[in-house]
Each structure stands twice: as C-alpha cells, then as structure tokens.
Amino acid sequence: MGRYRKLTLLHSNDMHGDFLAENADENLVGGVSMLSGYVDKVRREEQNTLYCIAGDMFRGSVIDSEFKGLSTIEIMNAIAPDVVTLGNHETDYGIAHLLFLEKCAKFPIINANLYIKSNSARLFRPHIVLETGGMKILFIGIITEGVMKSAKNDTDVGSFVDIHEAAAEIGRICNAYNASDIDLTVLLTHIGFEEDKALAAQLDKDWSVDIIIGGHSHTFIEQPAVINDIVIVQAGIGTDIIGRFDIVVDTAENNIESWQWQTIPINSSTCPKDGDIEKILGIYKQQTDAKYNRIITRLDRKLTHPGRTQETELGGLFADILAQSLGLDIMLVVSGSIRTESMGPLVMYRDLVETFPYDSPVYMLKISGTQLKQMLLYMLRDEVWQGAHSSFSQLSGRLKVIYDIPHSKMTAFEFDGKPIKDDMIFTVGVQQYQYSNFKRIFNADLSEIEKNGKARIVATSITDVLEEYLAVHQHLDHKIDGRLTLIK
C-alpha cells in the first residue's frame, strides 16, 4: 500500500433539523437530500472517505420537533455518517428519550463525559477507532459542563468536564490507544470555536491530537485555526455547507504529512439529490403538512431577527405580545430561542414553530429595580462584546435601556418613560430556560428574587400565547424603537 495514504474527512455541525432545500438566487440551497448526494459523490470518488457530525442534529424544524428527533435519526441512518458526537440540543427531548434514539441509530454516537451521577457510568461510548485504507483513526467525543448546564434538566445525569478536565480526559484516552498504532486522532467537540482553541492549547503534544472538528458556536471560518499544531475547524450551521479535509497520512510516523481544508456549498449546481432521502423526507413532510400548513396571520411586512446581541423586530414583537397577553410589566425573551432571521409577511403555523421552536412555560417573578439593573448589566457585560457565548434577552417595550459599551455603563434605565428607582417592584416574565438557569444567565440568586414573592407559572405554553395573539391581530408591524440602545 505504501507509507503515504489519502484520507478525505467530511464534516457537519449544528444541522438543527435543516432538512429541506430552499430557493436562493434561482438555485436550490442546502437540505439533507443534496448534502447526502454530495457525501455519496465523494465516497464514490475518494476511496477512503469518512463523514462525521459534531453535534446538534436535533431541533429547529417542525419535522424534527413533531417526531421528537426520531425523524432525524431515520434521515441520518439513510445518510449513514461514520461517527457522530452529542451536542447540547440532543438532550432537548430528555435523556431517557435520547438513549432510546441512540438505540435507533445505525451509526455510532460517541461522548466521553455524560455519566450517571450515582455510579459514574458513562451513558455513551467515549471514543471509536475507525479503519479505512489500512489507516486507524481515533475519534473522541467531548462536550463541556458549561454547554450542558444550559441544556439538561435531568438531575440524575452529570457532565464532569470543564476545559481543563476535558484535556485530561483526552489524555487518558490517547495514552490508552497510543500503542495501537493510531495514525490520526480527531476530537469531535461541541463546545464552540473559541473554546476549541483554548482546549487545543492545553493538550500535550505527546498525545498526538491532530484535528479538532467542532460545533455549538455556529462559526463560519475561511481558514482553520492552528493551535499547538492542532488544526481546528467548524462548518457554520445547517446543511448549506459541509467541511472537507483532504489529508495525506504518514502511516509510518503516524501523523499528517499534508492537508487541505475547504467548505463546500451544498446547492443544486454542484450536488446531486439523493432519491432515497427524498422519499423519506416526503413521508415525514406529508404527515406534518396537514398540521403545520395553516395560515395564522399576515404581518404588515417581513420582520427580522438579524442577530442575538441587539434589539430586533421579531424579538420586540414577541416580547410585547407575551407581556401584554400575560399582564406583565416586563417580558424577557431569550434571543437564541428565535431561530430564524425573519418571519412573514404571511405566517403559517409552520413558520411560527420554526421561528420559535422552544415552547415552554412562562414564569412570573417579582423583581426590584436594583435587581433588574444588576441582571441587565450582567447580560451587557464586556465579555459579551468580546465574543463570549451569552444568553441575551429581548426586552418588552415599556422598559428602556441605553448602554454605553466603551465605558461599560448604563446611561438610561426607564420604565414607561420614567427613571427606575431601586425599590420599585416589577412583574417580570421569563422562559423556563431562564428560570432553570437563572444564576448562570443573570448572575443573580433566584432565592433572593423570590423574597419579593414566589415565582408562579402564568402560561404553560409560549407557542399558544403567540399563536392566539397573532391569529386575532392581523397586519401587525414592529419597528426598532430604541428599547435597547447600544452605544458603540
């Protein structure tokens, strides 16, 4: 066979149930049919091809939500990735359901650090060695405590690694397999691009980690980062692109001789469709269309949500609807729970669910002016503008905040046009995600907040509230009104 051998490594991350192609510039873009078509094409063209997914296959489409991930597993079975690691959204339907889905998967799912607290037994296989063309490739799956805290509510399941502990865990696995003549070591992570770089810097070179393929931060990159001689990549979000490594492996020295990396656009001009995937999609789409293809409302125009860390039209509309419908002074809506960049003008039920897929109860809290200010200052802290992953909130309209980013200070803090006093008490609505992760998101002690009055659920379904309001109110519009003004 020779000492030098070619390996093609394809990778996706954060697909979020992005199954269907979309029209863009007279071209079909994305979707699992053309993605699968491209993977199959490369598998035919290149003798040694592996395809891996770095977490978050689930959540984001009505097909995934309606079938609680089972549709996603069946579609992924048809695409047949060689290895997948877990993302935080794999736990959205519960740990028990995830274990059921793992049994339905015909591909290996790896994760080194989810475990049962009572006996420290791992829930998943931590790593796998795949062999192709006489090469042995070690894949290790990693997710960290910080990512999982925001996702799982199952108190019987834990995650024992931060970045430092992740490095030690990787070292233990690599040491155990170094004697097995491993030619290439790949970390499949779901911790974010900046955290991947921090992780790479902590790894011992003697562990011989070659590549980190990551997810979670939805980062589009033009060139890989190289830290500690480890190549770090990520392929954005969805199925519009796929990452591709073309690697020459030195099997005598068990390392990379040379590599090239690029992202490949998934569109109808370059990627064939997969007929089998089309059939599967057709079955699921037919079942969901009857339920989701009904008109709710017509907005006055298309409303947008271009970014998480800013006031947006959709964010303001949703916050105002919830505050008004539930009789709240203030509603805080998680920016990241709005999953599309726009909605409307015609709004089908499908559009609403895909735009706001994370249905949950709304909790009403009584919060003082001092407490609310401290919460918002933490949301607007310096690290957010330096790229830290943060749970940002959209504000309802009676609240007005002006924040000076260069000077790290709030220059206006008003309710109904008047300055907020420290001892004022407001009824504030939060989603279950915020309530369950209150300390991490707001850096505030929930027990102190509840001294003002016990929290109570004022709606069991955000989706029900939004749908009812939109159905009754036609031709709504919402413009940016400065409720959250950021001075840059």
C-alpha positions in Angstrom: 0.0 0.0 0.0 2.8 2.4 0.7 3.6 4.7 3.5 1.5 7.7 2.5 -2.2 7.3 2.2 -5.0 9.7 1.2 -7.9 10.3 3.6 -11.0 12.5 2.9 -12.7 13.7 6.0 -16.1 15.4 5.6 -17.9 17.1 8.5 -21.0 18.9 9.5 -22.2 20.5 12.8 -25.4 22.2 14.2 -27.7 20.8 11.5 -30.7 21.6 13.7 -33.2 19.6 11.6 -32.3 21.6 8.5 -33.8 19.0 6.2 -35.3 20.9 3.3 -33.6 22.8 0.5 -34.5 26.5 0.0 -34.7 28.7 -3.1 -31.9 31.3 -3.3 -30.9 33.2 -6.5 -32.7 30.7 -8.7 -30.8 27.9 -7.1 -31.7 25.3 -4.5 -29.5 25.6 -1.5 -29.0 23.2 1.4 -31.2 20.3 2.6 -30.2 16.8 3.5 -31.0 15.4 0.1 -28.2 17.3 -1.7 -26.0 17.0 1.4 -26.3 13.2 1.2 -25.9 13.4 -2.6 -22.6 15.2 -2.1 -21.4 12.8 0.6 -22.2 9.8 -1.7 -20.4 11.5 -4.6 -17.3 12.0 -2.6 -17.5 8.4 -1.3 -17.6 7.2 -4.9 -14.7 9.4 -6.0 -12.4 9.0 -3.0 -11.5 5.5 -1.8 -11.0 6.5 1.9 -13.8 8.8 2.9 -15.3 9.4 6.4 -18.2 11.7 7.3 -18.7 12.9 10.9 -21.1 15.3 12.6 -20.1 17.4 15.6 -23.4 17.7 17.5 -26.8 19.3 17.4 -28.5 17.2 14.7 -31.8 18.0 16.5 -34.2 20.9 16.9 -35.0 23.7 14.5 -37.6 22.2 12.1 -41.2 21.0 12.5 -40.3 17.6 11.2 -37.7 17.1 14.0 -40.0 18.6 16.7 -43.1 16.7 15.6 -41.4 13.3 15.8 -39.1 14.3 18.8 -35.9 13.5 16.9 -36.9 10.1 15.6 -37.3 11.5 12.1 -33.8 13.0 12.3 -32.4 9.6 13.4 -34.1 7.9 10.5 -32.8 10.5 8.0 -29.3 10.3 9.4 -29.5 6.5 9.2 -30.1 7.0 5.4 -27.1 9.4 5.1 -25.0 7.0 7.2 -22.4 9.2 8.9 -19.4 7.2 10.1 -19.4 8.8 13.6 -21.4 11.5 15.5 -20.9 13.3 18.8 -23.5 14.8 21.0 -24.5 18.5 21.1 -26.5 20.2 23.8 -29.7 20.0 21.8 -29.5 16.2 21.6 -30.8 16.3 25.2 -33.8 18.6 24.5 -36.3 15.7 24.5 -34.9 14.3 27.7 -32.0 11.9 28.5 -34.2 8.8 28.5 -35.6 9.7 25.0 -32.0 10.3 23.8 -31.0 6.9 24.9 -34.0 5.5 23.0 -32.9 7.4 19.9 -29.4 6.2 20.3 -30.7 2.6 20.1 -32.5 3.6 16.8 -29.3 4.9 15.3 -27.4 2.7 12.9 -24.3 4.9 13.3 -22.0 5.3 16.3 -22.7 8.2 18.7 -19.7 9.0 21.0 -19.4 11.1 24.1 -16.7 10.9 26.8 -18.3 12.8 29.6 -22.1 12.3 30.1 -22.5 10.0 33.0 -24.9 8.7 35.7 -24.2 10.5 38.9 -24.9 7.6 41.2 -22.3 5.3 39.8 -20.3 7.4 37.3 -21.2 5.1 34.5 -20.9 6.7 31.1 -24.0 7.0 29.0 -22.3 6.6 25.7 -19.2 5.1 24.1 -16.5 7.7 24.7 -14.5 7.1 21.5 -14.2 4.9 18.5 -11.4 3.7 16.2 -12.4 3.6 12.5 -10.2 1.8 10.0 -10.1 2.7 6.3 -7.4 2.0 3.7 -5.1 0.5 6.2 -5.3 3.6 8.5 -6.6 3.7 12.1 -8.4 7.0 13.0 -9.3 7.6 16.7 -12.3 9.8 17.3 -13.1 11.2 20.8 -16.4 13.0 21.6 -16.3 15.9 24.0 -18.9 18.3 25.4 -18.3 20.5 28.5 -20.1 21.3 31.6 -20.7 24.9 30.6 -22.6 23.8 27.4 -24.6 21.1 29.2 -25.7 23.3 32.0 -27.9 25.3 29.6 -29.4 22.2 28.1 -30.3 19.5 30.5 -32.6 19.5 33.5 -32.1 15.8 34.4 -30.6 15.9 37.8 -29.6 12.2 37.7 -27.2 12.9 34.8 -24.0 14.9 35.1 -21.1 16.2 33.0 -17.8 16.1 34.7 -15.6 18.1 32.5 -14.6 21.8 32.0 -11.9 22.7 29.5 -9.1 21.7 31.8 -10.7 18.4 32.7 -11.6 17.7 29.1 -7.9 17.9 28.3 -7.1 15.4 31.0 -9.8 13.1 29.7 -8.5 13.3 26.2 -5.0 12.5 27.5 -6.2 9.3 29.3 -7.9 8.0 26.1 -4.9 8.9 23.9 -2.5 7.3 26.2 -4.6 4.1 26.2 -4.5 3.9 22.4 -1.1 5.2 21.5 0.3 1.7 21.5 -2.4 0.7 19.0 -0.6 2.3 16.0 -3.2 5.1 15.7 -2.5 7.1 12.5 -4.8 10.1 13.1 -6.6 11.4 16.2 -9.6 13.6 15.8 -11.6 15.3 18.6 -15.3 15.8 17.8 -16.3 18.6 20.1 -19.4 20.6 20.8 -18.1 23.5 22.9 -17.6 26.5 20.5 -14.7 27.7 18.3 -13.0 29.8 20.9 -13.3 27.0 23.5 -11.8 24.6 20.9 -8.8 26.9 20.7 -8.5 27.0 24.4 -8.7 23.2 24.6 -6.1 22.8 21.9 -3.6 25.0 23.9 -3.9 22.7 26.9 -3.3 19.4 25.1 0.1 17.6 25.5 1.8 17.2 22.1 2.8 13.7 23.0 -1.0 12.8 23.0 -0.8 13.3 19.2 -4.1 15.0 18.7 -4.2 16.1 15.0 -7.6 17.7 14.4 -10.5 19.3 16.3 -13.8 19.3 14.4 -16.2 21.4 16.5 -19.7 22.9 16.8 -22.0 24.9 19.0 -20.9 28.4 18.2 -22.1 28.2 14.5 -18.8 29.7 13.4 -18.1 30.2 9.7 -14.4 30.3 9.0 -12.3 30.9 5.9 -9.2 29.2 7.2 -8.7 26.7 10.1 -7.1 27.9 13.3 -3.9 26.0 14.1 -3.1 25.9 17.9 -0.4 23.7 19.4 0.0 22.1 15.9 -3.7 21.0 16.0 -5.9 22.1 13.1 -9.3 23.4 14.3 -12.4 23.7 12.1 -16.1 24.3 12.2 -18.7 24.5 9.3 -21.2 27.1 10.4 -24.7 25.9 10.8 -27.3 23.9 8.9 -26.9 22.0 5.7 -25.9 24.8 3.4 -22.2 23.9 3.6 -20.0 21.0 4.5 -16.4 21.0 5.6 -13.9 18.9 3.7 -10.4 17.8 4.6 -8.1 16.1 2.0 -5.3 14.6 4.1 -2.2 12.7 3.3 -1.4 10.4 6.3 2.1 9.2 7.0 1.4 5.7 8.4 5.0 5.1 9.3 5.2 8.1 11.6 1.5 8.1 12.5 0.9 11.8 11.6 -0.3 14.1 8.9 2.1 14.6 6.0 0.0 17.3 4.4 -3.6 18.6 4.5 -6.0 20.9 2.6 -9.3 22.1 4.0 -12.3 23.9 2.4 -16.0 24.4 2.8 -18.2 23.1 0.0 -21.5 24.9 -0.7 -24.4 22.5 -0.9 -26.6 23.6 -3.8 -28.2 22.2 -6.9 -25.5 23.3 -9.2 -22.8 21.2 -7.5 -24.6 18.5 -5.5 -26.9 15.7 -6.8 -30.0 14.8 -5.0 -30.3 11.6 -3.1 -33.5 9.9 -4.2 -33.8 7.7 -1.1 -33.6 10.7 1.2 -36.2 12.5 -1.0 -38.6 9.6 -0.4 -38.1 9.6 3.4 -38.5 13.4 3.6 -41.7 13.1 1.5 -43.2 10.7 4.0 -42.5 13.0 7.0 -43.4 16.2 5.2 -46.8 14.7 4.2 -47.5 14.0 7.8 -46.5 17.4 9.1 -48.0 19.5 6.3 -51.6 18.7 7.3 -50.9 20.0 10.8 -48.5 22.9 10.1 -49.5 24.3 6.8 -52.3 26.6 8.0 -52.3 30.3 8.0 -52.1 32.1 11.3 -51.8 35.7 10.3 -50.4 38.2 7.8 -48.0 40.7 9.1 -47.7 44.1 7.6 -44.2 43.2 6.3 -41.4 40.7 6.9 -40.0 41.2 10.4 -36.3 40.4 11.1 -34.0 39.0 13.7 -30.5 39.5 12.3 -28.5 39.0 15.5 -28.8 37.8 19.1 -27.0 40.6 20.9 -29.2 43.5 19.7 -32.8 44.7 19.7 -34.6 43.0 16.9 -38.0 43.5 15.3 -39.2 39.9 15.9 -37.7 39.9 19.4 -39.6 43.1 20.3 -42.8 41.8 18.8 -42.7 38.5 20.7 -41.7 40.2 24.0 -44.6 42.7 23.6 -47.2 40.1 22.8 -46.2 38.0 25.8 -46.1 41.0 28.2 -49.5 42.3 27.0 -51.2 38.9 26.9 -50.0 37.8 30.3 -50.4 41.1 32.1 -46.7 41.5 32.8 -44.8 44.7 33.4 -41.7 43.3 31.5 -41.0 40.3 29.4 -37.5 39.0 28.8 -37.3 36.7 25.7 -34.2 34.7 25.0 -32.7 35.9 21.7 -31.4 32.5 21.0 -34.9 31.0 21.2 -35.7 32.9 18.0 -34.2 30.5 15.4 -34.8 32.2 12.1 -33.6 35.6 10.7 -37.1 36.6 9.6 -40.8 35.8 9.6 -43.6 37.0 7.4 -45.4 38.7 5.9 -47.6 35.6 5.6 -47.2 33.5 8.7 -48.1 29.8 8.6 -48.1 27.7 11.8 -45.0 26.1 10.4 -43.3 29.5 10.2 -44.1 30.2 13.9 -42.9 26.9 15.1 -39.7 27.0 13.1 -39.0 30.6 14.2 -39.8 29.9 17.9 -39.4 26.1 18.4 -38.7 26.0 22.1 -42.1 26.0 23.6 -42.1 26.3 27.4 -44.0 27.8 30.4 -43.6 31.5 31.3 -42.7 32.2 34.9 -43.6 35.4 36.5 -41.1 36.9 39.0 -41.3 40.0 41.2 -38.1 41.8 40.7 -36.9 45.1 42.2 -35.3 47.9 40.3 -31.9 47.2 41.8 -32.1 43.5 41.0 -33.3 44.1 37.4 -30.5 46.6 36.8 -27.9 44.1 38.0 -29.4 41.4 35.8 -29.2 43.5 32.7 -25.8 44.8 33.4 -24.6 41.2 33.6 -26.3 40.5 30.3 -24.5 43.5 28.8 -21.0 42.8 30.3 -17.8 43.4 28.5 -17.2 39.7 27.7 -20.3 39.6 25.5 -18.9 42.2 23.1 -15.6 40.3 23.1 -17.3 37.2 21.7 -18.3 35.3 24.8 -21.3 32.9 24.3 -24.1 34.6 26.3 -27.8 34.3 26.9 -29.0 37.6 25.6 -32.6 38.8 26.1 -35.1 40.8 24.0 -37.0 43.4 26.0 -40.6 44.3 26.0 -41.4 47.9 25.1 -42.2 49.6 28.4 -38.6 49.0 29.5 -35.9 51.3 28.0 -32.2 50.7 28.4 -29.3 52.7 26.9 -25.9 51.1 27.4 -22.5 52.6 26.6 -20.3 49.7 25.6 -16.9 51.6 25.5 -17.5 52.9 29.0 -19.3 49.8 30.4 -22.1 51.7 31.9 -25.9 52.1 31.6 -26.8 55.7 30.8 -30.6 55.2 30.8 -32.8 52.8 32.7 -36.5 53.7 32.4 -40.0 52.2 32.7 -42.9 54.0 31.0 -40.5 56.9 30.2 -39.5 57.4 33.9 -36.3 56.5 35.7 -36.5 53.2 37.5 -35.9 53.6 41.3 -34.1 50.9 43.3 -37.2 49.9 45.4 -39.7 49.6 42.6 -41.1 46.1 42.1 -41.9 44.8 38.6 -43.7 41.7 37.4 -41.2 40.1 35.0 -41.8 37.2 32.7 -39.0 34.7 31.9 -38.9 31.5 29.9 -38.3 28.1 31.6 -34.8 28.1 30.3 -34.0 31.4 32.0 -35.8 30.3 35.2 -33.9 27.0 35.3 -30.5 28.6 34.6 -31.1 31.9 36.5 -27.7 32.2 38.2 -25.8 31.4 35.1 -27.8 33.7 32.8 -28.4 36.7 35.1 -25.7 36.2 37.8 -28.5 36.7 40.3 -29.7 34.5 43.2 -33.2 33.2 42.5 -33.8 32.7 46.2 -33.2 36.4 46.8 -35.5 37.4 43.9 -38.2 35.2 45.3 -38.1 37.0 48.6 -40.2 39.6 46.8 -42.8 37.0 46.0 -42.9 33.4 45.0 -42.5 32.7 41.3 -45.5 31.3 39.5 -46.3 30.0 36.1 -48.6 32.4 34.2 -48.7 30.4 30.9 -47.9 26.7 30.2 -47.1 27.3 26.5 -45.5 30.3 24.9 -46.5 29.0 21.5 -50.2 29.0 22.5 -50.0 32.7 23.6 -48.2 33.8 20.4 -50.5 31.8 18.1 -53.6 33.1 19.7 -52.5 36.8 19.7 -51.3 36.6 16.1 -54.5 34.9 14.9 -56.6 37.7 16.4 -54.4 40.6 15.3 -53.8 40.9 11.5 -51.3 43.2 9.8 -49.1 43.7 12.8 -45.9 45.6 12.4 -43.0 46.2 14.8 -40.1 48.6 14.3 -36.9 49.1 16.3 -37.9 51.7 18.9 -34.7 52.0 21.0 -35.9 50.0 23.9 -32.3 48.6 23.9 -29.9 51.1 22.6 -26.2 50.2 22.4 -23.7 53.0 22.1 -20.6 51.6 20.4 
